[in-house]
Amino acid sequence: MRQPIEEGFVTISRAAGTMTFPSQFMLVAAMNPTPDGKMPGESRSSPREIQNYLGRISGPLLDRIDLHIEVPQVKFRDISAEQTGETSAVIRKRVVEARQRQQARFARKPAITCNARMTPKELKQCCVLDEATKELLKFAMADLNLSARAYDRILKVARTIADLTGRKISQRSHLRGDSISITGPAVVDVT
């Protein structure tokens, strides 16, 4: 599963020969925070049971997932409020505009169709960070013990957030996810 996620193709070797197939896809996954589906502070599961449950997903696979978002329980007052979030049409318009920016950016590079497919060379060209943002990322890398793969993923996501907001440069707020409009509380984890 790691090769198709990372490289966009899968190679199958058999006695008769080797075949390579394209395999570009978006992996969207969901997982409960504990075996019984409750938040850790509310769960009846022991810390060891929770750790065993979370350990069922391999570290190398988790390292290849761009975003990890914790979604807390929705409160009654939020469900019953008359205020509504953005419509799907408004969100779709913003996503289409971001994709158009990406297509224009990579027009001369047919192998790159979106930010997720950027190589290290394109990352350096398209994700220019100011000094304050570099310091934030340096601190996060050291403090959270992030891998080089995570560094690249953070830059790609930050570039996408910048595209969604119509900005040209990945700024500190793009790394933290401040610019993303999400209905309801959400935490973007950079790991």
N, C-alpha and C positions, 0 to 999 in steps of 0.2 A: 504494500500500500504506500510505502514511503516514496518509491520511485515515481509513480504516476502523479502524486501530489507535488513533488518537488520539480520534476523534470518535464512533465507534460506528455510523457510517452511511457509505454511499457514494453519490455522485451521479453519474449517467451522463447525459451530454448528447449528443443526436443531432439531426439535422435535424428529426425529427418532434416533438421536445420533450425535456424533462428529467424524469428519474425519480430518486427518492431511495429507497434500500433500507436496511433495518437491517443492520448488520454488526458485531455484538458477538462477539468471539471471543478466545480466549487463544492467543497465539503462543508455541510452545515450539520452540526451535531448538538444534541442536548443531553444533559446529564443531571440527575438530582444531586444535591450537595451531600446527602447521606442515604444509606440504604432504605430508610423509611420515607424519604422525600421531604423531610423537614430541615429547617436550618440547623446548623450544628448546636446552637444553644438550646433549641427546643426538642432535639432528637432524643429518643430513648436509647439510641445506639451508643456503645462505648467509643472512646477515642480510637481504640485499636480497630474496632469494626469499621469505623468511618475511614481510617487510613487504609485498611485492606480494600474497602470498596473503591476508594479513589485510586488506589494503586493498580486497579484492573486495566487502566489505560496506560500504555507504555509512555515513558518519558520522551523517547525519540518521536513518537507520533504527536504527542502534545506540543513538542517543540516546533512542529510544522503547521500548527494551527495559528492563523494570524491573530485572531481576537478571542479572548476569553471574557465573557461578560456574565457577571453575577446579577441575577434578576431577583430582587427581594419580593416578598409577598406583597400583593397590592392591598392597600387599606380600603375599608368600606367607603370612607369619605372621598377617596380618589375615584372609585368605581361609580359612585352615585353623583359625583359632581357634574354640573351641566356643561362645564368647559370641556371642549373636545380638542384633540391634537390636530396635526396637519392631516389633510386628506391624502389618500393614496395618489391622486392625480398630481398634487403639488410635490410630493416626494419623488414621484416618477419623473417629473419635469427636471428636478434638480439632478437626479441620477443620470438622465439622458444627456444633460448639459456637461456633466463631469466626464462621461464616456466620450463625448465629442471632443473635449479638451485633450483627453488621452490619445484619441485617434489622430488628432492634429499633431500632437507632440511626437508620435511614433510613425508618422506617415511614410517616412523613408526607410522604416525598419519593419517589413512585413511579418517577421517572426514575433514581434512584440505587439500584442493587441490591447494590452492594458497594463496598469502599474504592477500588478502581481507578477507579470512576466519579465520585469526589468532585470537585467544582468548587473553585476557590480559596476560596470562601466556606466550604464545609464543611471544607476543610483547616484553616482558622484556628480553627474551632469544635471540631473533633475531634482535632486534633494539637497540643495545648497542650504546649509543651516547657519544662522547667525551665532555669534560667540556664546550668548546666554543659553541658546538651545543646545549647542554642543556640550556645554557644561552640565546641563540637566541630563542629557543622554549619557554622558560620561559617569555621572553620579549614579544613575539608574543601573547602568551596566555593572558597576562595581558593587553597589549595594544589593542588587537582586541576583548577582552572579549569573548574568545573562550570556548566552552563547553568541557567536558571530552570526549564526542563522537568525537568532532573535533580533539582533541589531538590524540586519537587512529587512526583516519583516516589519519592524517598527518604522523604518524609513518609508517603506512602501505604503503602509497604512497612513502615515502622516501625509505623504504625497496625495493619497486619495482623499483624505479629509480636506486638504488644501484645495483640491479640485472641486469638491462638493461645495465649498464656500466661495469659490471663484478667485482664490488667492494664487499668486505665482510662486511664493517662497514658503517652504515648510517652516513655520514658526513654532515657538514654545507651546502655544495653545493647541497646535495641531498634534504635537506629540502627546499631550495630556488628554486629547479628545474633547477639549472645551467647546469646540465649534460644532460638534455633532448635536443635533436636536433630536432627543429621544423622549417620547412621551412616557412619563413615569421615571422613577429613579433607576439609574444604572451605573455601574462602575466598570470602566475599561481597565483591564489588567494587562500590563505590557509584557507579561511573561508568556 
